Amino acid sequence: MSPIGRVFAVLNVFFAGAFLYHAGVYLERDAHWKTEYTSLKTTTDGRIDDLLRQVTAAEKDKEAKERQLTLSEQQRVAAEQANTALETRNKELDNRLTEMERDLKAVKDDYATVSSSIQEAVRNAQLAMQRSIEAGQARDAAVADKVASEAELRRARDRMAQLQDQIGELTATVAMRDDTIRQKDILLEIVKVKAPGLLVDAVPPLNGTVQRVDADGKLVTILITGNPTGADVLRGYSFAVFSGETGYKGEAMVQEVDGNFAFCRVTRTVQGARITVGDQASTNTYN
């Protein structure tokens, strides 16, 4: 037991004795002092036992902490010894590293001398290889261009042959249509001469404006702006196209109708005239 523990134990015993003394004096004047004394003594003894157990536990705890402190001190000493060994090893490695750096420097100096010669040889070899590759690439490109040109020429010839055939077919078709249009124009002129009011009665009075010109002037879109009779615009109706500046330009026949728009094919044009957007169109105007 530590000195402080012993002092507390002695003090506890002293105060317990003093307490018992005063209790005995007090109980002597009481009728039941013996019973109260016995009870008080029992309580005091229990308290003393608790205190003694606490002192014992404190001593055990102190011994455990002292053992832990001893173990920690041993671990600290071992760590210091390991650290000292590591420092010694580190110094040895530093010395070896210094020696290796000296050796490496000597090797680098030798390598620099040899490397300059090697690099020169490598550059010469790379230059020769590059020139060889470029020459091969130029040859391959020339061959590829030749092959591509020959293929393109063959395709162009085939396309020209196809276009020639199509041109021949289109020329024949256009010639047939021109003949048909001329025949219709002749019949139309005959009707106009023989019966001047017949066509006016057959086609309702319609007026419009050219909104769009396509196919190099061969197709026009006419917006119907005047339809006083409320008649339906039908396929086959013919519009005379004119402008306020140049007058009559030609004829356009309705092919399809969508609402107020009439999609027409130009069937006749005055030589030198060109139908443009904004021109006027009417079914009551004839050449």
PEFEN-V268204 format. One record per residue. RES is the residue in three letters. PHI is phi in whole degrees, -180 to 180 (NA if undefined). Layout:
# PEFEN-V268204
{{RES/PHI} {RES/PHI}}
This chain:
# PEFEN-V268204
{{MET/NA} {SER/-74} {PRO/-59} {ILE/-65} {GLY/-62} {ARG/-64} {VAL/-63} {PHE/-63} {ALA/-64} {VAL/-65} {LEU/-64} {ASN/-62} {VAL/-63} {PHE/-63} {PHE/-67} {ALA/-63} {GLY/-64} {ALA/-64} {PHE/-63} {LEU/-63} {TYR/-65} {HIS/-65} {ALA/-65} {GLY/-63} {VAL/-63} {TYR/-68} {LEU/-72} {GLU/-64} {ARG/-90} {ASP/-110} {ALA/-69} {HIS/-112} {TRP/-66} {LYS/-66} {THR/-64} {GLU/-66} {TYR/-64} {THR/-62} {SER/-64} {LEU/-65} {LYS/-64} {THR/-64} {THR/-63} {THR/-66} {ASP/-62} {GLY/-63} {ARG/-63} {ILE/-62} {ASP/-63} {ASP/-62} {LEU/-65} {LEU/-65} {ARG/-66} {GLN/-63} {VAL/-64} {THR/-64} {ALA/-64} {ALA/-64} {GLU/-64} {LYS/-65} {ASP/-63} {LYS/-63} {GLU/-65} {ALA/-64} {LYS/-67} {GLU/-64} {ARG/-65} {GLN/-63} {LEU/-63} {THR/-62} {LEU/-64} {SER/-63} {GLU/-64} {GLN/-63} {GLN/-64} {ARG/-62} {VAL/-63} {ALA/-63} {ALA/-64} {GLU/-63} {GLN/-65} {ALA/-64} {ASN/-64} {THR/-63} {ALA/-65} {LEU/-66} {GLU/-62} {THR/-63} {ARG/-64} {ASN/-64} {LYS/-63} {GLU/-62} {LEU/-66} {ASP/-61} {ASN/-64} {ARG/-65} {LEU/-64} {THR/-62} {GLU/-63} {MET/-66} {GLU/-63} {ARG/-63} {ASP/-64} {LEU/-64} {LYS/-62} {ALA/-64} {VAL/-65} {LYS/-62} {ASP/-62} {ASP/-65} {TYR/-66} {ALA/-59} {THR/-66} {VAL/-75} {SER/-65} {SER/-60} {SER/-68} {ILE/-65} {GLN/-62} {GLU/-62} {ALA/-66} {VAL/-65} {ARG/-61} {ASN/-63} {ALA/-67} {GLN/-64} {LEU/-63} {ALA/-64} {MET/-64} {GLN/-62} {ARG/-64} {SER/-65} {ILE/-65} {GLU/-63} {ALA/-64} {GLY/-65} {GLN/-64} {ALA/-62} {ARG/-64} {ASP/-63} {ALA/-64} {ALA/-64} {VAL/-65} {ALA/-64} {ASP/-62} {LYS/-63} {VAL/-63} {ALA/-64} {SER/-64} {GLU/-63} {ALA/-66} {GLU/-64} {LEU/-65} {ARG/-64} {ARG/-64} {ALA/-64} {ARG/-65} {ASP/-63} {ARG/-65} {MET/-63} {ALA/-63} {GLN/-63} {LEU/-64} {GLN/-60} {ASP/-62} {GLN/-64} {ILE/-63} {GLY/-61} {GLU/-64} {LEU/-66} {THR/-62} {ALA/-64} {THR/-65} {VAL/-62} {ALA/-62} {MET/-63} {ARG/-68} {ASP/-62} {ASP/-62} {THR/-62} {ILE/-63} {ARG/-63} {GLN/-63} {LYS/-66} {ASP/-63} {ILE/-63} {LEU/-63} {LEU/-64} {GLU/-64} {ILE/-62} {VAL/-66} {LYS/-63} {VAL/-75} {LYS/-72} {ALA/-138} {PRO/-59} {GLY/-96} {LEU/-65} {LEU/-69} {VAL/-65} {ASP/-73} {ALA/-76} {VAL/-105} {PRO/-66} {PRO/-69} {LEU/-131} {ASN/-128} {GLY/-163} {THR/-132} {VAL/-71} {GLN/-99} {ARG/-156} {VAL/-126} {ASP/-130} {ALA/54} {ASP/58} {GLY/87} {LYS/-92} {LEU/-128} {VAL/-136} {THR/-114} {ILE/-111} {LEU/-90} {ILE/-74} {THR/-108} {GLY/-138} {ASN/-147} {PRO/-62} {THR/-90} {GLY/69} {ALA/-76} {ASP/-76} {VAL/-86} {LEU/-114} {ARG/-62} {GLY/105} {TYR/-63} {SER/-114} {PHE/-106} {ALA/-89} {VAL/-105} {PHE/-152} {SER/-135} {GLY/-69} {GLU/-91} {THR/-107} {GLY/81} {TYR/-64} {LYS/-117} {GLY/165} {GLU/-121} {ALA/-136} {MET/-103} {VAL/-69} {GLN/-108} {GLU/-145} {VAL/-133} {ASP/-137} {GLY/67} {ASN/-93} {PHE/-105} {ALA/-113} {PHE/-94} {CYS/-121} {ARG/-108} {VAL/-71} {THR/-104} {ARG/-160} {THR/-136} {VAL/-74} {GLN/-58} {GLY/87} {ALA/-91} {ARG/-139} {ILE/-72} {THR/-131} {VAL/-63} {GLY/105} {ASP/-65} {GLN/-91} {ALA/-138} {SER/-153} {THR/-87} {ASN/-105} {THR/-114} {TYR/-129} {ASN/-71}}
